[in-house]
Amino acid sequence: MTRQGTIHGVGLGPGDPDLMSVRAHRMVTSARHVAFFRKAGRPGRARRLVAGLLPANVVEFAMEYPVTTEIPVAHPDYNAALSAFYTNCTAHLRSLVNDGEDVVVLCEGDPFFYGSFMHLYERLKGDVIVNVVPATTGMSAAWTASGQPITWGDDVLSVVMATLPEDTLVRHIKAADAVVLMKIGRNIDKVRNALRRAGRYGTAWLVEYASMDGQTVQKLSEAEGRVTPYFSIVLVHGNGRRP
């Protein structure tokens, strides 16, 4: 009988190939099959991170999202389209594994932290062997770039999605000592308003493209009026107990 292969969800780290783990690097450079997510017509950031590292004979499977920002997230068609997409991707990966192939799924950041790989994992676990390789997250790279610790002592850290309603953002920002706001992009004005209402705007920092080419770090108040790119993170540092 043909042995069953393994799906490897490999976290590539925050964006700088030099920050990739040794295990991730080893798996990428020896892969026979790689799969990665991308927007239609784009190369895909995960794929770009491993440029020059893949073996010459590697077989690539690009998983192109059927929708990104064309439909509101809350619209039922959005969820239906993505559900069918993940199911189709899973079927292809399962067929490779059942033929005895190992597949490396390239993941931006950490596979289990707001990543698309999680949707594959939930559909595959229990049927095939799935191995997950953790990685440094983009938010860790962002607060490192800011040059300040994100938490001290007993600080409570909240990671908040900027896609949430403004009132919900305000509630979470007020409740936490330190805050990481992700998925900024076109939500930047809502984030600014929420931080002002929570009394935290003056201490917020904006980090764009953390650990990547084009990285910028500045007070959010210094970027007033600008629309930020998708790979942006807003930080509110904690200021808790210390010796």
RORO-696545 format. One record per residue: x, y, z of N, C-alpha, C in turn. Coordinates in steps of 0.2 Angstrom, whole numbers, plus 5000, padded with zeros to 4 digits. Atoms other than C-alpha are relative to their C-alpha. Last residue first. Example, Ala and Ser with C-alpha at 12.3 -4.5 7.8 and 13.67 -1.06 7.14 Angstrom:
499649944999506849955036499650055003/500449945000506249785039500450065000/
This chain:
499649994994505552355196500350075000/499350025002504152355183500450025006/499650014995502252365184500749984998/500150034993501352425169500649995005/499549964995501552545155499949985007/500250004993500752455140500550045004/499650044996501052505122499850005007/500149964994499652555110500449965006/499850024994500152485093499850055006/500049944995499352505076500149975007/500250024993499852375063500050065004/499949954995499952395044499849985007/499550024995500152265031500250055005/500350064997498552305022500549985006/500050065004499252485017499749945005/499550044998498752645027500049934996/500350065000497652785021500649955000/499750055005498452945026499549945000/500349995007497453095034500249954995/500749985001498453095050499850014993/500350035006500052995049499350024999/499649975006500953095062499849984993/500249935001499553065075500450034994/500650005005499952875072499850074999/500649994996501652905079499450004996/500149934998502952835067499450005005/500250004993503752675061499950075002/500049934997504052635043499749995007/500350004993504552465034500050085002/500549945000504752485015499850015007/499849945004505552315013499550055001/499950015007504952195027500350064996/499450045002505252185045500049984993/499550014995503552275049500549944998/499550055003502752325033500549985005/500250025007501952485041500549954998/499450045003502052515060499749974993/500250035006500852655067500749964997/499550005005501052705085499849964994/500150055005499652755097500650014995/499550044998500052865113500149944995/499449974999499053015108500649955001/499749985006497652915102500750035000/499350035001497352825118500350024994/499549964996495852915126500749984999/499850044994494552785121500650035004/500650014995493552905110500349965006/500249944998495152955101499549995006/499449984995495752775099499950075003/500150044995494052735091500550015006/500649974996494052885080500049965006/499849944998495852835073499450035005/499550014995495352655071500250075003/500350034994493852705061500449995006/500349954997494952815050499549985006/499649954996496152675047499650065004/500349994994494852545042500450055004/500649955001495352555024499750015006/500249985007497052465028499450055000/500149935000497052415047499750024993/500449995005496952225048499750074999/499850035006497752225065499550014995/500549995005497652335081500249974993/499750015007498852275095499450004995/500450025005498352345112500450004993/499650005006499152365129499649974994/499449964999498352395145500450024994/499350025000496652335139500550055002/499950054995494852375143500749975001/500149984993494752545135500249955005/499449964999495452475118500050035007/499450044999494152335119500750045001/500150044994492652445122500749965001/499949954994493252575109500049965006/499349984999493452435096500150045006/499650064998491752365099500750025001/500250004993490952545097500449945003/499649954996491952565081499849995007/500349935000491252405073500450045005/500650004996492552265070499750075000/500650015003493652265055499450005004/500349935001495052345065499449994996/500049995008495452175072499650064999/500749985003495952175090500050014993/499950005008497452095099499350014997/500650025004497252135118500250014993/499949995007498752135130499449984996/500450045004498452145149500050024993/500449975005499852225158499649944997/500750045000500452125174499650034994/500350034994502352165173499349974999/499650004994502652265157499649975005/500350014994501952245139500550005006/500749995000502352305122499649995006/500450064998504152335125499350014999/500350004993504752485115499749935002/499549994995505852505100499850015007/500149944996504452525088500550025005/499849945005505252395076499850065004/499350005000505052265090500350064996/499849974994503252305092500850005001/500249934999502952275074500250035006/499549965004504052115072499850085001/499450004997502952045086500650044997/500149954994501352095078500750005004/499949935002501952015062500050055005/500649965003502051845071500250074997/500049944998503651735073499450044997/499549945003503351565067499950065004/500149934998502551395071500550054998/499449974998502751235061499950075002/500049935000501151135060500650035003/499549974996501050955055500050084999/499949935001499450875048500550035005/499549974996499250695045500250074999/499350015002497650655036500550035005/500050045006495850625039500749994998/500450064999495750685058500049954993/499850044994496350855053499549945001/499550055001496050905035500149965006/500350055004494451015036500549944999/500650024998495051115051499649944996/499850044994496851125045499349975003/499850075003496251195028500149955006/500650035003495251335037500249944996/500550034995496751365049499449974997/499850074999497951395034499549965005/500450045004497051555030500149935001/499850025006497951635045499549964996/500449965006497251735059500249984993/500149944997498651655071499750044994/500650014995498751465069499850075002/500550035003499951465054499350005004/500150074997501051595061499449974997/500150004993501651735050500049935003/499749934998501351715031499950005008/500449964996501051525028500350075002/499649944998501751415015499550055003/500549955001500851245014500450065003/499849944996502251115012499550064998/500249935003501450955004500250055006/500049954995502150775007499950074997/499549945000501650654994499950045006/499350014997501050474996500450065000/499650035005499550474984500749995003/500250075001498350504998500449964995/499850044994499350655002499849935000/499350015000499150724985500349965006/499950055005497250684985500849994999/500150064998497050775001500249954995/499550014995497850934995500049925003/499350015004496750934980500549985005/500150065004495150904991500649994996/499950064995495751035004499949944996/499350004999495851174990500249935004/499650025006494151134984500749995001/500150075001493451145002500349974994/499650044996494351305005499949934999/499349995002493551384990500549965004/499950045006491851324993500750004998/500150064997491951405011500149954994/499450034996492651555004500049935002/499550005005491251584991500649975003/500150065005489951545004500549994995/499950064997490651665017499949934996/499250004998490751805005500149945003/499750035006488951764998500850005001/500050075001488251785015500449974994/500550025006488751965016500149935000/500650024997489652005033499549974995/499950064997491352015025499449975003/500049994993490752145013500149935003/500650014996491052094995500150015007/500549985005492452144983499350005003/500349954998493752144997499450034996/499649974995494451974995499650065003/500249944998493551854984500450035006/500649985005493851694974499850075002/500649984997495551684983499550024995/500249935001496851594973499350025003/500749994998497651444979499850075000/500249934998499351424970499250005001/500749995000499951244969499850065003/500449954997501751224965499350004999/500749995003502751074961499650055004/500550004995504651084966499350014996/500650045002505851034953499450005004/500249995007507051174955499549964997/499750045005507051164974499850014993/500350065002506351314983500449964995/499950054996507451444991499749934998/499350025000507651574978500149945005/499750005007505951654981500849995001/499650065001505351594998500350004993/499550014995504651755004500549954999/499449955001503851794987500549995006/499650035005502751634989500650054999/499750064997502051695006500549974994/499449984996501751864998500449945003/500150034993500751794984500650025004/499550064999501251814965499849975007/499449984996499651924961500549945002/499549965004498451894947500650035004/499950015007497151824959500450054996/500549975003497551854977500149994992/499849945003498751724984499350034997/500649965002498751574995500250064997/500049944997500151444995499450044998/500749975001500451264991500050075004/500249944996502151184990499450024998/500749975002502551004983500050065005/500250025007504250924983499450034997/500750025001504951024998500049974993/500050075002506851015003499349984997/499450015004507251205004500049924998/500149965006505551245012500549984994/500650035004505651115025499950034993/499850065002507451165030499449974996/499550005005506951345031500249934997/500449985006505451315041500450004994/500450065002506451205054499650024993/499550055003507851345055499549944997/499750054996506451475058500549954997/500350075001506251615046500349955005/500350014994506851785053499649934999/499550014995508151805039499749985007/499750075001506751785026500549985005/499350005001506051955033500249934999/499949975007504151955032500750004998/500349935001503451915049500150034994/499849944996503851725050499750074998/499449975003503751585037500250065004/499949934999502551475046500650034998/499349974998502451305038500050085001/500149935000500851205038500650045003/499749964996501451035033499850085000/500149935001500250915026500450045005/500149964995500950735027499950074997/499649954999500950585015499850055006/500349945001500050425016500550065002/500149964994501050275012499750065000/499649945000500650184997499950035006/500449945000500050005000500450065000/
